[in-house]
Amino acid sequence: MDKRRIQQRFSRAFAHYDQQALAQQWIHQRLTALLPLMGRRDFQHILEIGCGTGGLTRQLMRHLSAQCWTLNDLCDIAPHLTQVLPQPFRFYAGDAERLPWSEQYDLIAGASVVQWFADPAGFIARCQVRLKKRGFLLLSTFGAENLSEIKQLTGVGLNYPSPAQWRRWLSAGFELLSLEQENIVLHFDSPLAVLRHLKHTGVTATGRQAWTKGGLQHFCRQYQRQFASAHDQVRLTYAPVYLLARSA
């Protein structure tokens, strides 16, 4: 996984992200809906990895209280977060897989980030060490059907762990409180609109190919033929997985 490429793509998408990230906004709401399962609202220290433009962060700060918030993202977006978040925070810019992990946390959260990790099982193990006893892990990632239309036509995409793998990784040190998955189907006016959406949300960070005119025309024809939906639109599928676990 080329983290430098990921950082570049998300940095370029930053100005358009909130407008285009419709599926991610729904994901933040679904994660927020799991918070009552924790049975508490007051925490000492909360860590959020891959916080991006602060969509999930705002939800967490609205529903939870913490003495200390530590935020992380691959891109240095602290100035933006200072303007949009209602509470003070500490910020660590860099790869979440290489966090210093020097403190103990009551809650570690992250939305749509662990799919970029080279070693998700290792990340779960580090969370187990750094969470306080009966601390919480709140994550969203994606399943095998995610962006299946793009992968089918281009052969480009991530390999996603199955729910069974997540259950296995969590079984050693966590009590799994919730593991859910769903499909979010978005509709666009054209295949080109799909590509613009992907570019403006940064999720094309795995793609290295440069489109030729002929290649782009072929892609659009095939996309329109295979993935047409109602009202002369085309579909794009997100397949989020949501999990909430408590450390033993």
C-alpha positions as CSV (number, residue, x, y, z in Angstrom):
1,M,0.0,0.0,0.0
2,D,1.6,3.3,-1.2
3,K,0.7,5.7,1.7
4,R,2.4,8.6,-0.1
5,R,0.0,8.1,-3.1
6,I,-2.9,7.9,-0.7
7,Q,-1.9,11.1,1.0
8,Q,-1.5,12.9,-2.4
9,R,-4.9,11.8,-3.6
10,F,-6.8,12.8,-0.4
11,S,-4.9,16.1,-0.3
12,R,-6.1,16.9,-3.8
13,A,-9.7,15.9,-3.0
14,F,-9.8,17.9,0.2
15,A,-11.7,20.9,-1.2
16,H,-14.4,18.8,-2.7
17,Y,-14.6,16.0,-0.1
18,D,-17.5,17.1,2.1
19,Q,-19.7,17.9,-0.9
20,Q,-19.1,14.6,-2.6
21,A,-18.7,12.2,0.3
22,L,-22.4,11.2,0.6
23,A,-21.7,7.5,1.5
24,Q,-19.2,8.6,4.1
25,Q,-21.7,10.9,5.7
26,W,-24.2,8.0,6.0
27,I,-21.4,5.9,7.5
28,H,-20.7,8.5,10.2
29,Q,-24.4,8.4,11.1
30,R,-24.4,4.6,11.3
31,L,-21.4,4.6,13.6
32,T,-23.0,7.2,15.8
33,A,-26.0,5.0,16.1
34,L,-23.8,2.4,17.8
35,L,-22.7,4.7,20.6
36,P,-25.5,3.9,23.0
37,L,-24.3,0.3,23.1
38,M,-21.3,1.5,25.0
39,G,-23.5,2.4,28.0
40,R,-21.5,5.5,28.8
41,R,-20.9,9.0,27.4
42,D,-18.0,10.3,29.6
43,F,-14.4,9.4,28.8
44,Q,-11.0,10.6,29.7
45,H,-9.1,10.1,26.4
46,I,-10.5,9.5,22.9
47,L,-8.4,8.8,19.9
48,E,-9.7,9.0,16.3
49,I,-7.6,7.8,13.5
50,G,-8.0,9.0,9.9
51,C,-10.3,11.8,10.9
52,G,-10.2,13.5,7.5
53,T,-12.3,16.7,7.4
54,G,-13.9,15.9,10.8
55,G,-17.2,14.4,9.8
56,L,-17.2,11.6,12.4
57,T,-15.3,13.8,14.8
58,R,-18.2,16.3,15.0
59,Q,-20.6,13.5,15.6
60,L,-18.5,12.0,18.4
61,M,-18.0,15.4,20.0
62,R,-21.7,16.0,19.9
63,H,-22.6,12.8,21.7
64,L,-19.6,12.1,23.9
65,S,-17.6,14.0,26.5
66,A,-13.8,13.6,26.8
67,Q,-11.1,15.3,28.8
68,C,-8.7,14.9,25.9
69,W,-9.3,14.4,22.2
70,T,-6.4,13.1,20.1
71,L,-6.9,13.2,16.3
72,N,-4.9,11.7,13.5
73,D,-4.8,11.9,9.8
74,L,-2.3,11.1,7.0
75,C,-2.7,14.7,5.8
76,D,-1.9,17.7,8.0
77,I,-5.4,19.2,8.2
78,A,-5.2,20.6,11.7
79,P,-5.9,24.2,10.6
80,H,-9.1,23.1,9.0
81,L,-10.2,21.1,12.0
82,T,-9.5,24.0,14.3
83,Q,-12.1,26.0,12.4
84,V,-14.9,23.3,12.3
85,L,-14.6,21.4,15.5
86,P,-16.3,22.6,18.7
87,Q,-13.7,21.3,21.2
88,P,-9.9,21.6,21.5
89,F,-7.8,18.6,20.4
90,R,-4.3,17.4,19.9
91,F,-3.4,16.4,16.4
92,Y,-0.9,13.9,15.0
93,A,-0.2,14.0,11.3
94,G,1.1,10.7,9.8
95,D,0.4,7.1,9.1
96,A,-2.0,5.7,11.7
97,E,-0.2,2.3,11.5
98,R,2.9,4.1,12.9
99,L,1.3,6.1,15.7
100,P,3.6,6.5,18.8
101,W,1.0,4.5,20.8
102,S,2.4,6.0,24.0
103,E,-0.9,6.6,25.9
104,Q,-3.9,4.7,27.1
105,Y,-7.3,5.4,25.6
106,D,-10.9,4.8,26.6
107,L,-12.1,4.8,22.9
108,I,-10.3,4.4,19.6
109,A,-12.5,5.3,16.6
110,G,-12.0,5.5,12.9
111,A,-14.3,5.7,9.8
112,S,-13.3,4.4,6.4
113,V,-9.6,4.2,7.1
114,V,-8.5,0.7,8.1
115,Q,-9.0,-0.6,4.6
116,W,-5.9,1.3,3.7
117,F,-3.8,-0.5,6.3
118,A,-1.1,-3.0,5.3
119,D,-1.6,-5.0,8.5
120,P,-5.1,-4.6,10.0
121,A,-4.6,-7.6,12.3
122,G,-1.5,-5.8,13.8
123,F,-3.5,-2.7,14.2
124,I,-6.2,-4.6,16.2
125,A,-3.4,-6.0,18.4
126,R,-2.0,-2.6,19.1
127,C,-5.5,-1.3,19.9
128,Q,-5.8,-4.1,22.4
129,V,-2.6,-3.0,24.2
130,R,-3.5,0.7,24.2
131,L,-7.1,0.5,25.2
132,K,-7.9,0.7,28.9
133,K,-9.7,-2.3,30.4
134,R,-13.3,-2.2,29.0
135,G,-12.3,0.5,26.5
136,F,-14.0,0.6,23.2
137,L,-13.0,0.2,19.5
138,L,-15.4,1.8,17.0
139,L,-14.6,1.3,13.3
140,S,-16.0,1.2,9.9
141,T,-14.3,-0.4,6.9
142,F,-15.6,-2.0,3.7
143,G,-16.6,-5.5,2.4
144,A,-15.9,-7.4,-0.8
145,E,-18.7,-5.7,-2.7
146,N,-17.3,-2.2,-2.2
147,L,-16.9,-0.3,-5.5
148,S,-17.6,-3.6,-7.3
149,E,-18.5,-1.8,-10.5
150,I,-15.1,-0.2,-10.8
151,K,-13.2,-3.4,-9.9
152,Q,-15.2,-5.4,-12.4
153,L,-14.4,-3.0,-15.3
154,T,-10.8,-2.0,-14.4
155,G,-9.5,-4.9,-12.3
156,V,-8.3,-2.2,-9.8
157,G,-9.4,-2.2,-6.2
158,L,-8.6,-3.2,-2.6
159,N,-8.8,-6.7,-1.1
160,Y,-11.1,-6.4,1.9
161,P,-11.0,-8.7,5.0
162,S,-14.2,-10.6,5.5
163,P,-16.4,-10.2,8.6
164,A,-15.1,-13.7,9.7
165,Q,-11.6,-12.3,9.6
166,W,-12.6,-9.3,11.7
167,R,-14.3,-11.6,14.2
168,R,-11.1,-13.8,14.4
169,W,-8.8,-10.8,14.9
170,L,-11.0,-9.4,17.7
171,S,-11.7,-12.7,19.4
172,A,-8.4,-12.8,21.4
173,G,-8.9,-9.6,23.4
174,F,-12.3,-8.1,22.7
175,E,-15.9,-8.7,23.3
176,L,-17.7,-8.0,20.0
177,L,-20.7,-5.8,20.7
178,S,-21.8,-5.3,17.1
179,L,-20.7,-6.2,13.6
180,E,-23.0,-5.1,10.8
181,Q,-22.7,-4.7,7.0
182,E,-24.8,-3.1,4.3
183,N,-24.7,-1.8,0.8
184,I,-25.1,1.9,-0.1
185,V,-26.0,2.4,-3.7
186,L,-25.4,5.9,-5.2
187,H,-26.8,7.0,-8.5
188,F,-25.0,9.3,-11.0
189,D,-26.0,10.9,-14.3
190,S,-23.1,9.3,-16.2
191,P,-20.0,7.2,-15.8
192,L,-17.9,10.4,-16.0
193,A,-19.8,11.7,-13.0
194,V,-18.9,8.5,-11.2
195,L,-15.2,9.1,-11.9
196,R,-15.4,12.7,-10.8
197,H,-17.0,11.5,-7.5
198,L,-14.2,9.0,-6.9
199,K,-11.6,11.6,-7.7
200,H,-13.2,14.2,-5.4
201,T,-13.4,11.7,-2.5
202,G,-9.8,10.4,-2.8
203,V,-10.8,6.8,-3.1
204,T,-9.0,6.3,-6.4
205,A,-5.7,6.2,-4.5
206,T,-5.0,2.6,-5.6
207,G,-5.3,3.5,-9.3
208,R,-2.2,4.2,-11.3
209,Q,-3.5,4.0,-14.8
210,A,-3.7,7.2,-17.0
211,W,-6.9,7.2,-19.1
212,T,-6.4,7.4,-22.9
213,K,-9.3,8.9,-24.9
214,G,-10.2,5.5,-26.3
215,G,-9.9,3.8,-22.9
216,L,-12.1,6.3,-21.2
217,Q,-14.7,6.0,-24.0
218,H,-14.7,2.2,-23.7
219,F,-15.0,2.4,-19.9
220,C,-18.0,4.7,-20.1
221,R,-19.7,2.5,-22.7
222,Q,-19.2,-0.6,-20.6
223,Y,-20.3,1.1,-17.4
224,Q,-23.4,2.5,-19.0
225,R,-24.3,-0.9,-20.5
226,Q,-23.6,-3.0,-17.3
227,F,-24.6,-0.7,-14.5
228,A,-27.5,1.4,-15.7
229,S,-30.2,2.2,-13.2
230,A,-33.5,4.1,-13.4
231,H,-33.9,7.5,-15.0
232,D,-30.9,7.0,-17.3
233,Q,-28.5,7.0,-14.4
234,V,-25.8,4.6,-13.4
235,R,-25.0,3.1,-10.0
236,L,-22.0,2.9,-7.7
237,T,-22.0,0.6,-4.7
238,Y,-20.3,1.2,-1.3
239,A,-20.3,-1.8,1.1
240,P,-19.5,-0.5,4.6
241,V,-18.9,-2.8,7.6
242,Y,-19.4,-1.4,11.1
243,L,-18.0,-2.8,14.2
244,L,-18.0,-2.0,17.9
245,A,-15.9,-4.0,20.4
246,R,-15.0,-3.7,24.1
247,S,-11.6,-4.7,25.4
248,A,-11.5,-7.5,27.9
